[in-house]
Amino acid sequence: MPKATDAAQRFYQNLVDIGCEEAMIQYCIRLKEEYRLQELLITLQRQRKKLLDGVHAGQQKVDCLDYLVNQIKKEQTISGTK
């Protein structure tokens, strides 16, 4: 993450780093500037949920892949090939 020299730049960069699109970044900045902090927190919680949903979907794919690999290894052991 590039070094930001002030709080506004750091806030902007953090929003970029968490995957917000430009429209959402501008919305969050406006909420912060208008001290609508409860709305900002709700918006950030939604982004957190979106990120976690992506993590969970990725984990499910990894689990399926592990299952497939283990099934192939079992089949390989049963057939005596390596």
C-alpha positions in Angstrom: 0.0 0.0 0.0 1.5 3.4 -0.9 2.2 5.7 1.9 -0.6 8.3 2.3 0.4 11.6 3.7 -2.9 12.5 5.4 -6.0 11.0 6.9 -8.1 11.6 3.8 -5.6 9.9 1.5 -5.2 7.0 3.9 -9.0 6.6 4.0 -9.2 6.6 0.2 -6.4 4.1 -0.1 -7.9 1.8 2.5 -11.2 1.8 0.5 -9.2 0.9 -2.7 -7.4 -1.8 -0.8 -10.6 -3.5 0.4 -11.9 -3.7 -3.2 -14.3 -0.8 -3.3 -15.2 0.6 -6.7 -14.8 4.3 -7.4 -18.6 5.0 -6.9 -18.6 3.3 -3.5 -15.3 5.1 -2.6 -16.9 8.5 -3.3 -20.0 7.5 -1.4 -18.0 6.5 1.7 -16.0 9.7 1.5 -19.2 11.7 1.4 -20.6 9.8 4.3 -17.4 10.4 6.3 -17.3 14.1 5.4 -21.0 14.5 6.4 -20.3 12.7 9.7 -22.9 10.0 8.7 -20.8 7.5 10.5 -23.5 5.0 11.3 -24.3 4.7 7.5 -20.6 4.5 6.8 -20.2 1.6 9.2 -23.2 -0.2 7.7 -21.7 0.3 4.2 -18.3 -1.1 5.3 -20.0 -4.1 7.0 -21.7 -4.9 3.7 -18.3 -4.8 2.0 -16.9 -7.1 4.7 -19.7 -9.5 4.2 -19.1 -9.4 0.4 -15.4 -10.2 1.0 -16.2 -13.0 3.4 -18.7 -14.5 1.0 -15.9 -14.6 -1.6 -13.6 -16.3 0.9 -16.2 -18.9 1.7 -17.0 -19.6 -1.9 -13.2 -20.0 -2.6 -12.9 -22.4 0.4 -15.8 -24.5 -0.9 -14.0 -24.8 -4.2 -10.8 -25.8 -2.4 -12.7 -28.4 -0.4 -14.2 -29.9 -3.6 -10.7 -30.0 -5.2 -9.2 -31.7 -2.2 -12.0 -34.3 -2.3 -11.4 -34.9 -6.0 -7.6 -35.3 -5.5 -8.2 -37.7 -2.6 -10.6 -39.8 -4.6 -8.0 -40.0 -7.5 -5.3 -41.0 -5.0 -7.5 -43.7 -3.6 -8.3 -45.0 -7.1 -4.5 -44.9 -7.8 -3.7 -47.0 -4.7 -6.5 -49.5 -5.4 -5.3 -50.0 -9.0 -1.6 -50.2 -7.9 -0.4 -47.4 -10.2 1.6 -44.4 -9.1 
